[in-house]
């Protein structure tokens, strides 16, 4: 997942960013309310984690503006308990869920996963294709019931491809979702992850096809 984190508290922001990146997600961290809309327009995000109390802009106004600008990614609001009276306004304006401080970082990640599943029309945390299963909540994969060992970026790459199984996912989108904006990487890094993933998927009835010059597609194969 590529996540836009909007949080001006350095300690909390660092903790959230570290948690999400460790789990293999790509995170763009914005600290100033004035920078949120330009950041949201500039990239393709899967979800937003947004604190309400920000310098220069208030979170409620930002949610309303993002929705007016047709920004469609789910928004998880991070709020203090004293602000909970605003929850009806938040949901009416376009927020999808809220989390009250203090909270467990595991719950934050779980809620983001749930929001993305919901917007994608999925109700389960398990993605399946052929004899391959990917458990997004448990962070494990299996082929025919046997555990498949994956690195964190291999896991996230497979998650993206399985989420769009049968459809071509552009290389640019994969690069944006796998790597953080402050990482200097080339397309070769993506191709290396694809190569490693293909090797690990050899026992599975799943293949990762290449659409030359465009991207990659995951599909089930017979046998």
Number of C-alpha atoms within 10 A of each C-alpha: 25 24 25 25 22 25 24 19 12 10 10 13 18 13 12 22 20 14 16 21 20 12 16 22 23 25 25 19 21 18 17 16 22 15 14 22 15 10 15 18 13 9 15 17 23 20 21 22 24 27 24 23 20 17 14 10 15 15 22 21 13 18 23 17 15 20 14 12 12 9 18 15 21 20 26 22 24 23 20 14 11 9 12 14 9 12 16 10 13 23 16 11 18 19 22 16 17 20 20 14 11 11 10 12 14 11 11 19 18 14 17 21 17 18 22 18 15 13 15 11 9 14 12 12 16 16 17 18 20 16 16 22 20 21 16 18 13 9 14 16 21 18 20 13 10 11 12 18 12 17 12 17 21 19 21 22 23 22 19 18 19 21 18 15 20 16 14 18 20 14 17 13 15 20 18 17 25 23 21 19 14 8 7 7 12 9 11 9 12 19 12 11 16 19 13 13 20 17 10 14 17 11 13 19 17 20 17 21 15 14 13 7 8 11 16 21 19 22 19 17 12 6 7
